[in-house]
Amino acid sequence: MTVKLRKIQKRNPMRQKNVRWHLVQRKTGTVGIREIAQEIDSRSALSMGDVQSVLSNLVKLMPLFFKLGQTIRLEGFGSFRLSITSEGTEMAEELSTHHVKGVKVLFLPSMELKRSLRGISFEIE
């Protein structure tokens, strides 16, 4: 598989005069649950509707597991976990939930997924 790259200029925010060229992946679009379900349908005994249902239910259940403080590990794929950022205080007693500044989901790919990416080649357009 060949990944198409393009050249872009990026400016260093700390040094406005420092402009350098970088390579980034050329984006070709977005793939949704429906398209993924169609691909899985064509490669397995599961119907597209079954796959869509499983993927949709996974998305709906993830917040429940995060609220329980759990990491979601999908073997062969990777792990999802919550990351919370908060404002610091001088004393622990001063901390409250209003100090939470942000919540995001982090993804850590499995070793199997990482290994599958080793054979990728690149092409600059």
N, C-alpha and C positions, 0 to 999 in steps of 0.2 A: 504494500500500500504506500502511495506517495502522498505526502502532505504538501499542499501548495502554500508557498510563503509570499509575502509582499514586503517591500521596503517602506518604512515610515521614518519621519524625523520626530524625535522627542526632545523636549526642552527640560533641562534639570530645573525644578522649581527653586532650588537653593541658589543656583547660579544661572540666571536667565540667559546669559550669553553662551552657555555651554549647550550647544545643540549637537546631537549625535544621531546617527542612523542605526536603526534596529530592524530585525526581521520579526514579523508577526504572521500568524496563520491567516490565510484568506478565508473569510467566512462565506458560506454558501447558503445559509438559511438556518432554520430551526426544525428540530424533529420533536413531535409531541407523542403523547401516549398512544394515540390512534395509529400513527405511522410505525411506532415500535411494535405495537400489537400485531399489525399486518405482517411485519417481518418475522416475528416469532411464530405466527400462524403458518406462514409458508415453510417454516423449518421444523415444525413439531406437529404432534397430534392434537394440540389444543386449538380451539376455535379462536378467532379474533375477539369475539365477545367475552370469552372466558379470560383471555389474557388482559383485556382492557379492564375487566372487573377486578382482577387480582391487583393490577397496578394502581387502579383508582383507590382500592381499599388500603393498599400500602400507604399511599399518600395521606389518606384520612386518618390512619392509625398512628403515624409517626408522631404527631403532637402529643398523643396520649402517653407513649413511651418516654418521650422527652420530659413531660411533666412528672413522670415517676422517677426521673433521674437516671434513666437507662441509656446506654449506647446501643444503637441498632446496627448489628453486624449481619451483612448478607454475604455468606460464604462464597468465595470466588469473585466477589464484586468489591466489597469494601465496607467501611464503617461510617455511620453518621452520628454526630453528637452535637449537643448545644454548646455554644461558647457565649458567656455573659461578660460584658465589660461594665465596670462600675467606676464611679467617681470615688476617689480615696478621701478618707477623713483622718484626722490626727488621732482620734481615740475610737476604739471598737464600739463603745456605747453609743457613739454618734451615728453609726451606720443604720440605714433603714432601706426599705425597698425603693424609695424614691431616688436613691443613689445609682440605681441601675441605668446605664446610659444606652445599652444596646444588647440585642440578642441576635445571634446568627447561627446557622447550621454549618458545621464543618464536615467535610468529606475526606476520608483517608482511604485511598485505593488499596486493595489487597495486593499481596505479592504476585499472585497469579495474574491480576490485571496489569500490574506494572511490567511483568515479564512479557506479556502479549504485545506491549508497545515497543519492545526492543528492536523489532524488525522494520520499524517505520523508516522510510527514506524521505528526503526533502527535495523540493524543486522550487527555485525562485522564479516568479513570473515577471 
